[in-house]
Amino acid sequence: MTFEHDVLVWFSKSFGLFYLLGLSLIVVVYAYWPSNKKVFDEAAQAIIHDEDKPYGDRPWR
């Protein structure tokens, strides 16, 4: 059984398309899953509640 170049190109493009569509769908479902809301909200607020302060009297190195 021989495959021509056009058939292999069509198959690889089709497989890649469906692979990326499926992966995108999985990522969107994971991001909007209701039980993940708390984790994402905590991550979004973590940078705001960070208490970084300057070094004070120490010289800059």
C-alpha positions as CSV (number, residue, x, y, z in Angstrom):
1,M,0.0,0.0,0.0
2,T,1.5,3.3,-1.1
3,F,0.5,6.7,0.1
4,E,1.0,9.7,-2.0
5,H,2.3,12.9,-0.7
6,D,-1.0,14.7,-1.0
7,V,-2.8,12.1,1.1
8,L,-0.2,12.2,3.9
9,V,-0.3,16.0,3.9
10,W,-4.1,16.0,4.2
11,F,-4.0,13.5,7.0
12,S,-1.4,15.3,9.0
13,K,-3.1,18.6,8.6
14,S,-6.5,17.1,9.6
15,F,-5.0,15.3,12.6
16,G,-3.2,18.5,13.8
17,L,-6.4,20.5,13.4
18,F,-8.5,18.1,15.4
19,Y,-5.7,17.6,18.0
20,L,-5.5,21.4,18.6
21,L,-9.3,21.8,18.7
22,G,-9.6,19.0,21.2
23,L,-6.8,20.4,23.4
24,S,-8.3,23.9,23.3
25,L,-11.6,22.5,24.3
26,I,-10.1,20.7,27.3
27,V,-8.3,23.8,28.4
28,V,-11.4,25.9,28.2
29,V,-13.5,23.3,30.1
30,Y,-10.8,23.1,32.8
31,A,-10.6,26.9,33.1
32,Y,-14.4,27.3,33.5
33,W,-15.0,24.2,35.7
34,P,-16.9,25.5,38.7
35,S,-14.7,23.7,41.3
36,N,-11.6,25.5,40.0
37,K,-13.0,29.0,40.6
38,K,-11.7,29.2,44.2
39,V,-8.1,28.2,43.1
40,F,-8.1,30.8,40.2
41,D,-9.5,33.5,42.5
42,E,-6.9,32.9,45.1
43,A,-4.1,33.0,42.4
44,A,-5.5,36.3,41.0
45,Q,-5.6,37.9,44.5
46,A,-2.2,36.5,45.6
47,I,-0.2,39.2,43.8
48,I,-2.3,42.0,45.4
49,H,-1.8,40.7,48.9
50,D,1.9,40.3,48.6
51,E,3.7,42.4,51.2
52,D,6.9,43.4,49.4
53,K,8.7,46.2,51.1
54,P,11.9,48.1,50.3
55,Y,15.1,47.0,52.0
56,G,15.3,50.1,54.1
57,D,18.7,51.5,55.1
58,R,20.7,48.8,53.3
59,P,22.6,50.1,50.3
60,W,21.8,49.0,46.8
61,R,24.2,46.4,45.4
